[in-house]
Amino acid sequence: MTENGSTNGSDSGSPLTKEEVDAIHETWALVWSDKKNNGIEFFVKFFTHFPEAQDKFKDFKGLSIEEVRAHKKLRAHALSVFYAIKSYIDHLDDLETLTELIRKNARNHVDRKVGGKEVKWLVPPFVELLEEKTNGKVTELHKTAWTKVFDVIASISDEEIEKAK
């Protein structure tokens, strides 16, 4: 992802190589094909890995993981998150637009005190979901690529939290 829109990885400003972008598109297609169910499963994994994250959602605080799984607001939020991720994936070739999409989402989370640390919490459950959807064929390339994407989101989220202080 470079400012001129290329993703060949030859520009030192590009966080992703072409191979990493391809790996993201390959795995995202599997997740996106059943976005509602995969979004729910992702959040169940997320709250299982990081139970303290569940408390950031007032509607889910104190509920069992099965109650959360069945909650209509989880379905809606899971879809919203997956649509946001899709918008990022769709703009990996346009760094300026990608950055603004992430900034907008990050600003929406400032009041909830969701910053870089919490964004990085998303990596283990997301990789676990990818492992399931690929029948265990997630490679180091996939993991590295997705970690880089979440690192960029985390960094911009931290910038927005600092601006809000």
Salt bridges, closest charged atoms under 4 A:
GLU20 OE2 - LYS148 NZ 2.95
ASP22 OD2 - LYS18 NZ 2.95
GLU26 OE1 - HIS142 NE2 3.12
GLU41 OE2 - ARG69 NH1 2.30
ASP59 OD2 - LYS73 NZ 3.22
GLU66 OE1 - ARG69 NE 3.23
ASP90 OD2 - LYS86 NZ 2.76
GLU100 OE2 - ARG103 NE 3.85
GLU128 OE2 - LYS45 NZ 3.35
GLU128 OE1 - HIS49 NE2 2.65
GLU131 OE2 - LYS143 NZ 3.65
GLU132 OE2 - LYS45 NZ 2.54
GLU140 OE2 - LYS143 NZ 3.59
GLU159 OE1 - ARG103 NH2 2.79
GLU160 OE2 - ARG103 NH1 2.85
GLU160 OE1 - ARG107 NH1 3.72
GLU160 OE2 - LYS163 NZ 3.22
GLU162 OE2 - LYS165 NZ 2.95
